[in-house]
Amino acid sequence: MKAMTDGHIHNVIIIGSGPAGLTAALYTGRANLGPIVFEGLQPGGQLTITTDIENYPGFEHGIMGPALMDTMRKQAQRFGADCRFKIVEKVDFCSSPFKIFVDGEIYLTKSVIIATGASAKLLGLPSETEYMGYGVSACATCDGFFFKNQRIVVIGGGDTAMEEANYLTKFGKEVVIVHRRNEFRASKIMLERAQKNPKIKFLTNTVLVEVLGVTTEMGAKKVTGALFKNLETGETFVHECEGIFLGIGHQPNTGIFEGQIDLEPNGYIKTKKSSTETNVPGVFACGDAQDHVYRQAITAAGTGCMAAIDAERYLESQED
């Protein structure tokens, strides 16, 4: 294995390429730090599976998720960011310069910005993937607006499902929470809030078997319903709806950092208050890898900016 790829100790390496990573790349690029961005398994992050984005400032009529991320990438590249479609396999933060292992090579760097994001937990159904962004979603605050006066299904039984369902009642005319068990994992207060909401109904001991939909004459896909199975009777039945939201939680993409930096019990990266600093000087974290509260593109971009500024100041302090 090579000691490094190009004989240089880089100023900053950014791991991840969603709104947080590419914003960090833009700011570190403009600071002449020559950032390298390893884009990972899903270049552009979760927004690449989102169709219309209407809540990102600056786009009056909205923008497609992939288009937004492509624009952000080009903007970062304009200021010198080196975006590479490669996956980081391992890191070593035990000593400086830090070691980043990528495709059998080792990159050395003075600082690291982690922007690996989080992934929505999915059920693993082919139809779920087929209609993701076309009626299937894992983010109510991102996509709820598109389901005004429509019928919505929320899958899950924990706090995430209850919170998503309550939020979606602002838009949908009916919200049905579907859970595979008869009892819920949700906290008492969240469950009671959902139970008291007149727009919310419950289907228990029920699982989603298949997302049903059609392709229009214009080639667009849309959800028309869901095929469910009652686990007590074995009966399958069709429930007509226009939206299916997966409320079974998110998993931060932080596995490769275990044992290298401090993580929360749920896997999110611990950062210092009002900062993107981790417990390792020179290693910073931003976006959904460390934010399990807001999980929005705009907040991810904001913390990406913070991480870039924190990294720049750290590097300046090392020179002093």
N, C-alpha and C positions, 0 to 999 in steps of 0.2 A: 504493500500500500504506500502511496506517495505521501511525503510529509506535508505537502500542500500543493495546490494546483498551479500556482503561477509565481511562486517565490516571494509573494507579498504578504505582509500582515495588514489586513484590511482595517479600515476605521470602524465600519459598522456592517453587520450582516442582518438582514431582516428575514425572518422565517414566517411566511404566510403572505397572501396577496389579496385579501379582501379590502374593504374600505380602510381598516386600521393599517394594514401593512403598506398599502399603496400611498396613503397619506403620509405615513412615516417616511416612505421612500421619496416623496415629493419634497418634504421639508429637509431631510438630510441631504438630498441632491442639491437643493438650493444653497445649502450650507457648505457645498464643495467637499462633502465627506465621501463621495463615490460609493454609495450604498450598493450592495448586491442583494437582490431579492430572490429568494428561493420560493417559487410559487406554490409548490406542493401538489397534493392529490386533486384539488379543486381550484385551479387558477381562477382568481376573481372571487372566491369564497361563495357563501350561500346565495348572494344576489344573482349568481349566474343561473339559478334555477327559479328566479322570480321574473314574472313577465312584466307587468306594469308597476313602476314605482312612482307614486304620486306625492310622497311625503319627504322627498329629499330636496332641500332648499335649492333654488336656482333653476328649477325646471317647471315652468308654469303649467305646462300641459302633460307633465310626467315624462318618464323615460323608461325604456326597457332595461331590465337588470343587466344583461350581458353588455348592452351598449354603454351603460354608465361605467361599468368596470373597465371596459376597453378604453374609454376616454380617460379614466383615472390613470390607467397604466401608461398611455401615451404621454400624458402630462408629466408623470414622474420621469419617464424616459427622456423627455425633452430637457430635463435638468440633470441628466447624467446617471439616472438609476439603471442598473444593469439587471434586468429581469430575466431569470432563467427558469425554464419549466423543468425543474428538478425537485426531488423529494429529499428532505433531510431525514436521515435514518437514525442518527445518534448525535448527542452533544456531550462535551466535556467542559464543565465550568469550574473544575477544581483549581485551575491556575490560569493566569493570564500570560500570553494571549489565549483566548478560548478556542477550542477545537470544534468544528462543525463537520460532521461526516456526511458526505453526499456522493452517492454513486461510486463508492469505493475510493473516494479521494477525501483528503482532509483540508479544510479551509481554516486559516488562522485569522482571528479578528480581535480587535481591542474592545469592541462592544457588540452586544446582540439585542435586537428588538424582536420579541416574540409576539406574533400576530396570527397564531394558528387557528383562532376562532373556535367555534363549537359546531357540532352537527346535531340536527334534530333527530331524535330517536324515531325510527320508522318501523313499520310492521313487517316490511320485507315482501310486500305483494307486488307483482309485476305491474298491475293496473294502477297501484299507488304511485309508482314511478312514472308511468305513462302520462298520468293526469296531474302530476306535480306542477303547480303554476297555472293550471287550467281548470281550477275548481278544487284541487287538493292543495292544502297549505299547512305549514307548521308554525305560522305566526299570525295571530289574530290582529295585533296592532299594525302589522304590515299590510294585511290584505282584507281586513274586515269591511272596509269602506266599499269594496266591490260587490258586496252581497246585500245591498239595500233591498228590503222587502222580499228577501229570498229565504228558502228553507235551508237550514244549516245543521250539520251533524258534527259533534265534537267527540273524538275517541279518547278515552282515558278516565281514570278514577281518582287522580291525585289533585293537589292544589293547582297544578298547571292547567288541568282540564277545567276545573271550576272557574278559575280566573279567566281563561279564554272564553268560556261559555257566557259568563256574565258580561264580559266586554262585547261579545258578538250580538247580544240582545239589543245593543244600541242601533244595530243595522238590520239584522235579520228579523223576519216576522215570526220565526219559530226556530228554537235551538233545541236539539235533542242530544243529550249526553249518553253515550253508549259505553258500557263498562262490562268487562268479561266476568266480573264477580258480582255478588249481591251486596257486598260491603265495600265501602270506599276507603282509600288510603288518605284522602284529603283531610286536612285539619277540620275540627268541628265547626269553626267559624266560617270557613270557606264553603263547606258543604251546606250549612244552613242558609248561607246567603244565596246559593244556587237554588236550593229547594224552595225558598220564599219568592223567587223570581217567577212571575206568572208566565213569562215567555219560555221558560225552560222545562223540558220534559225529560224523563229518564227511561232508558232501556238497559236493564241489568241482565247478567248471565248471557250476554250477547256479544258476538265477535263479528268484525268486518271480514267478509270472505272475498269480496271483489268490489272495486269501484266501477260503476257503470257510467258510460258516456257515449257521445257521438262525435263524429267529425262533420262539420258543416260543409256546405258547398264551396265556401271560401277556403276550406282547408284548416279551419280552426277547430280545436278540440274543446269540448265542454262537458262537465259532469252533469248527469241526469238523475243519478240515484246511487244507492248502495245495496249490495246483496249481503244480508246478515244471516247469521246462524244462531239460533237459541241453543245454548249448551245444555239446557235441561231436557228439552224435548227432541233436539236434533233437527228441528224444523228450520228450513231456510225461507227467507221472505225478502221481498224488495221494498225498500223505503225510498220514495222519491225525494230528491233534494238537489240543490244546486252547488252546495259547498260542503266539503269534508275537511275538518281541521284536526290535525293530529296533536293531541294534548298530552303526550306521554313523556314530555321532558326533553332536555338537551344534554348532550355529553360534550364537555370541553375536549378539544384535541390536544391534550397535554401529556399523553402517555410517555413520550420520549424524554420528558423533563423530570420524571419521578426520580428522586434521589439526587437531583442536581440543584433544584430550587425548592422553596417551601410551597406546598400546595394546600388548598383547603380540603377538608374531608370529601367534598363532592368533586374534587379534581381541578377546580378553578385555581388559577395562580394567585398567590397572596401578593399584594402590592402595598406599599406604605401609604398612609393616608394622604390624600391630595397629591399623589405622585404615581408614576408608573414604575418606580424602583422596586425590584425584588429584593430578597435578602442577600443576593450576590451583587456586589458593586460592579457596575458595567453591564448588567443584564436587566432589561426592561420588558414589561409586558403590557399589551394594550388590546382593545377590542374584546370580543366575546370569550377569549381564552381566560380573561380575568374579570369579566363583567357578566354576572348571572342575573342581574336585576333589570337592566334596560334592554339590552340586546337589539339595538337599532343601528342602522347603517350610519346615521349621523353621529350617534354617541361613539361608535367605533372609530369613525374618522377623527372625532375630537380627541380621543385618547391616543390615536396614532400620531397626531400633532404633538401632544404632550410628551410622548415617548421620544420623538425625534429631538425635541428641545432638551429633554432630560439627558439624552445621549450626547448631544452636542456639548452641553455644559460639563458633563462628566469627562469627556475627552479633553476639553480645555483645562479642566482641573488637573488632569494627569500630566499635561504639558507643563503647567506651572510648577 
